[in-house]
């Protein structure tokens, strides 16, 4: 039900919602992306965090940048479902 257009700007995702999509579909995608983000962040503390901190600055920056991109994607999805009233940047 979703068409993801290629980003025009780096780290910018735009969702094009199909006419038959319901808000529950958007919420489901939002939940999936939050699960992905949580799984990534688990690798930054505890035993996983030790491995993360041993990575180069470039790898750490890329990883955190990817987490930030997912946060922005989730914000956009939340806006689509009406969960957020405005852009909180």
Secondary structure, 3 states (H helix, E strand, C coil): CEEEECCCCCCCCEEEECCCCCHHHHHHHHHHHHHHHHHHHHCCCHHHHHHHHCCCHHHHHHHHHHHHHHHHHHHHHHHHHCCCCCCCC
